[in-house]
Structure formats: structure tokens, C-alpha cells
Amino acid sequence: MGIRWNLRKLMAAQEMFQTTDLGPLLAERGIHLSREQVFRLVTQPPQRLSMDTLAALCDILSCTPNDLIEVEVVNAEVRKTAGGARGSAPTVRRTSIRRPEGL
């Protein structure tokens, strides 16, 4: 599973094009982050995010958590069909590395 972090896109829709635009708006809502933390929050998906920060972002951008975070299936499992054959999954070829003779 992966996620798509849409904060930058939602900020642009609100005509906020710089990460420094977000800091004061978060501070108004009691979320005090450094400039570096705001920059990372905008430019890359967070590994951890507090509920307070998520709620503040949703309030600032007039959106829902689902607008900010989209879950993506990265490695979907291929289901078997009724005949036992698999769907159009890519073929995985296993190889082995052998030492040249004489070494």
C-alpha cells in the first residue's frame, strides 16, 4: 500500500504557492511547526501526522482527510479465475547466478 499526499495540490487550489504561507495559518490553530517542518510537511508525505495537525490542515484547506490522503494499491494480488488460470499478471522469471568454472 502507498499513499498520495495531496497537500501541495490543495494549497495551490487555495492560491498558496509557498510553504511559508501555511505556517501562520497553522499557528492560528495552535499548531506550531518550524519552517523546516512545514516545508517537509508540504513537500513529502509524512510518516506520522498528529490528528490536531490533520484537523488544522483540513480546516485551512476546507477539505476532508480523504482529500489530503489517497490510498494507492502498489502491489495488487492477482485473483485466480474459475478455470484456475491467473489473470494478466506480469511474468516473473527467476534466475540463478553461477560461478564460472575454473575459479
Buried (B, 14 or more C-beta within 10 A) or exposed (E): EEEEBBBBEBBEEBEBEEBEBBBEBBEEBEBEBEEEBBBBBBEEBBEEBEEEBBEBBBEBBEBEEEBBBEEEEEEEEEEEEEEEEEEEEEEEEEEEEEEEEEE
